[in-house]
């Protein structure tokens, strides 16, 4: 009976741990510049880390990168993927962000300075979980959260935004 209880307990731990680890955003992502379409002089995050394991239903997103002229930047955002604004630190262009989970692999993001929207974007993890596309557009640009190919179409247009591709580490 004791062995059966231990086996069942371990099985439950592995199942719950596996479900929790199944979040496709979780982990460290490194910028793949050769696959990205970034405007000349644009800020870029070279590494993004999503961590939701240690804080219950809150997620911490940290990013390291460079501003357009090469100055290093480090940003940190802590909140929920519920569409509400949460403070972001280290971002020279915004003081709060919101993330809304559209489906298991897609987030819609809004960045604000004060109450003014400065940019919007979509973050899409590939079906195999190995890459992530981050498509950002200026505030006045329309984005359809139902069209995950938005970045490919908009990247061809002048001032259509940036598309950064990240590889899972």
MOURWO-V61466 format. One record per run of one state. SS is the DSSP state (H for helix, E for strand, L for the rest). FROM is the first residue (numbers start at 1). TO is the last residue. Records with the same first field share a line. If there is no record, write none. Layout:
BEGIN
SS = FROM-TO, FROM-TO
END
This chain:
BEGIN
L = 1-1, 22-26, 32-36, 38-43, 52-58, 67-71, 80-81, 83-85, 90-95, 104-105, 114-115, 126-130, 139-149, 155-161, 169-169
H = 2-21, 150-154
E = 27-31, 37-37, 44-51, 59-66, 72-79, 82-82, 86-89, 96-103, 106-113, 116-125, 131-138, 162-168
END
